[in-house]
Amino acid sequence: MKRNNSMFWGMFLKRLFQLSALFSVLITAAIVLTVLIESVHFFHTVPVLKFLFGLHWSPQLAMRADQAGSSGAFGIIPLFTGTFLIMIVSMTVAVPVGLFSAIYMAEYAQARTRTLVKPILEILAGIPSVVYGYFAIISVTPLLRYIGAALDVEVATESALAAGFVMGIMIIPFVSSLSDDIITAVPRSLRDASLGMGATQSETICHVVLPAALPGIMGAVMLAVSRAMGETMIVVMAAGFAANLTFNPLHTVTTVTAQIVSLLVGDQEFDSPKTLAAFALGLTLFAVTLVLNVIALRIVKRYREAYE
């Protein structure tokens, strides 16, 4: 009897796990299919090449055909330029601070210090992004403008630097916490062997621990990159909606996610190119993020094979 009950619950749990995995796959497929179908409708109106390589973004459509700009402009180059500019600024802040704090907590900090510092650092991940947005416009932007005035450099009221800096602070826990767990998981025997051969602790960290943990650290960084590219609220509040094609972080820019929000806010007709452009932007952002993750996985796989 007990054996039959065990077999029943074993089969039940197996089917439950299978259904859960299938449900996740179906939900992902449904999301991708929905975005893809609406994007195809958009590309019936706007040519794909004009969308992918256009240098102007102005999706506002005129009410009458005789008005200027009635056809709109749907070039995404300015949007992705702003997205990557803010992402680079945020990674410049998050990766060094997060990785160095992870190394300190895993290799140098005492148990009491680690127990105290790590939860405080991870609190940053629980703060809503809108709060970071307020912090950006109330504190960071005025500070940057003050520093810019002192250096005789013009800093826009809404700038990529302010948005990227605050976004980097928000992303620090993603890099720090994951990197800390990965570094801690490196076998102690590797450290002992390096120290036994006369290497210092810093040399052991640089030449043994970090190379062994590099695949996991790369995964943490790519997770942070995806988080930065998908962030919306901080960009809306600190960087604005102006689609300027610029590489200057002191200027106003916008991102793909911010434009998706602006296109879908309010009462919209889902058969107009302006609204359908949001789905095309989502599909393109999904494709770009997927390509970045595939590249990162290939780099990790190549390094791991060379190391092992």
N, C-alpha and C positions, 0 to 999 in steps of 0.2 A: 504493500500500500504506500509506504513512504517512498519507494522507488518510483512508483507511478506519479505521485505528487511532484517529486523532484523533476521527473521528465516533463511533466506538464508545465511547471513554472519555467523550466529551462527553455522549452519551445516558445512559451508566451513571451519571455524576455527577449529571445532572439527575434521574434516577429516584431516586437515593439521597437527594438533597435533598428531593424530594417525599415520599418515604416517611418521612423524619425529621420533616418538618412534619406529616404526617398522623398519625404516631405520637404526637406531642405533643398534637395536638387530641384524639385518641381517649383518651389517658390522662386528660386534663382532663375530658372528657365522662364517662368511667367514674367518676371520683372524685365529680363533681357528682351523677351519677345514683345512685350508691350512697348518698350522704348524703341525697339527696332521698327515696329509697324508704323508708329507715329513719325519716326524719323524718315521712313520711306515716303510718307505723305508730304513731308516738308521738302524733300529733295525733288519731288515732282514740280515744285514751284521755284526753288532756288537750286541752281546747279551745284553739284558736289565740289567741283574745283573752286568755284567762286566762294563757297562756304569755307573750305579748308585753307585757302591761300589768300583770301581777301584781306586787305589792310585797313578796312573801315568797318566799324560796328555801330549801326544806328537802326535798330529794329522798329523804330516808330513809324507806323504807316499813316499816311494822310487820310483824312475823311473823304476827300474827293480826288478823283484821278488827275485833275489839273493842278493840284498842289505840288510844290517842290518836294522831292524826296518821297513821292508816294509809293515807290517800290521798295523803300528801305535799303539798308546795307547790312549784310550778314556775314562779313568776314571775321573769322575767329582769331586771327593772328594777334590782335591787341589783347584779347581776353586771355589767351594762353601765355602771352608775354607777361602780363600782370600776375597770372597764377604762378608761373615759375619764378618770377622775381620775388614775390612774397614768400614762396616756399624756400628759396635759397636763403633769404634773410632769416627765416625761422629756423632752418637747419643749422645755420651758422651759430645760432644761439643755443639750440637744444642739444646738438650732438656733442660738442666739447663739454658743456656743463654736465649733461646727463651721463656721458661716458666717464668723465673724471670723478664725478660723485660716486658712480658705481664702483670704480676701481678703489676709491678710498674706503667705501663701506665694506667691500669684499676682502680687501687685502690689508688695510691699515687700521681701520676702526676697531675699537674694543667692543665687546658684546653689548655693554650698556649703551655706548654711543650709537651703535647700529640700531638697537631696539628703539632708541629715541628719535634718531634722525630719519630713518626710512619711512615710518608712518607720517611724519610731518611733511616729508617730500611728496609722498603719494597723495596728500590732501589736495595738492594742486590739480590732480586729475579729476577730483570730485567737484571742483568749482565750475558752475555753469559758464558757458562761453560768453553769454551776455554780460556777465560780471567782468570778464576780461575786456569786453568791448568798452564798458564804462571806464575801466582803468586806463585803457588806451586813449580815449578822448579827453578824460579829465586830468590825467597825470602825465602820461608819456608824451602825447602830442605837444602840450605846452612846454614841456621840458626840452624836447627836440627843437621847437621853434626858438626857445630862449638861447640854446646853444648855437643854433644856426645864426641868430642875430648877432651873437657875440663874435662869431667867426666870419660875419658878413656873407653868409650863405643862406639863400632863400629855401625855406622848408614849407611845403604846402600844408594847409590845415588838415587835410586828409592825405596821408602819404603811405607808400608801401613799406617804408622803414618802420613807422609806428606799428602798423598792422603786423608785419613780420616779426618784430621784436617781441610783442606781446604774445603772438602765437607761439613763438619759440619757448617762452616761459611756460605756456600751457602744455607744450609737448614734452618738456623735460622729464616728467614722470614716466612717460612711455619708454623713453630711451634708458633712463636710469634704473627703473625697477626691473625691466626685462634683462638689461645688461648685467645687473647685479646677480640675478638668479643664474644667468648663463655662466658668468665668471666663477661663481661659487660652485657650480656643478663640475668644473674642471677637476679631474682627479688630483688628490693631494700628492700622489706618488710623483707626478710630473714636477711639482714644485720641489719636493724633497730631493729628487734626482738632480735638478738644476742647482739647488743650494749646496748639495753634497759635492758638486764639481767645482765649487768655489765662486759661483755667480752671486752677485748681490741680489737683494730683494727686488730692486728696481729693474735690474737686468733680467731677472726671472719673469717679472710681469711683462716686460716688453718683448722678450724673445721666446717665451714659453707659454704663459697664460693667455695673453691676448691672441696669438696665432691659433691656439687651440679653441678659443671661444669666438673666433672671427665669424664663422658661419651664423651662429646665433645672434651676434651683435649686428651683422648685416641684416638679418631678419627684423630685428628691433628697429633699425634705422629705416628700413623700407616701410614698416608699419607706421612710423612717425611721418614719413613722406606722404603716405596715403592719407593720413589724418590731416596733414597740412593742406593738401590739395582739395580735400573735401570740406574744409572749414568754411562757414558762411557768415555767422553773426559778427565775428571780429572784423572781417573784411567789410561788411556792410557798414559797420559803425566807425571804423578807423580808416578805411581806404576809399570808400565811396563807390559810385557807379560810373564814373567817367572812364570810358574805354580809350585811354591814351596809349599810343604805341611808343613807349619809352622804356629805357633800361636804367633810368635814374631812380633810385629808391626814394629820393626826396620829393618826387612828384606824385600826383594822384593817379591811381590805376584802379582797375577792377579785375575780378576773377570770373571764372566760368560759373561757379556756384552762386556768386552774387547776382549775376545776370539771370540765372535760372529763377531765382527768387523774384527778381523784378518783373520777369515775363509772366509769372504765374500768380502774382498778387492781384486781388480784386476779381471782378466779373470778367471772364475772358471767353472768347469764342474759340473752341478747340479745333476749328477748321481754318483759322487764319495763320499765315506764315509766322506772324509774331509769336503766337503761342506755341506752334509746333516747333519753333526754333529751340525752345527749352528742351524738348526731347532729343533733338539733334545734338545739342550741347552735352546732355547727359550721356548719350551714346559715345560721343567723342572722348569725353573725360574717362568713361569706363574703359575704352580701348587704350588710351594713353597709360592709365594706371596699370592695366593688365600687362602692357608691354614692359613697363618699368619693373614690375614684379618678376616677369619671366627673365629679364636680363639679370636681375639680382640673383635669382635662383641658379642661373647658369654660372655666374661668377662664384657663388658659394659651392656649387657642385665641383667645379674645376679645382678650387682651392682645397676642398676636403679630400678629393682623390689624391692630390699632390702631397697633402699632409699625411694621410694614412699610408 
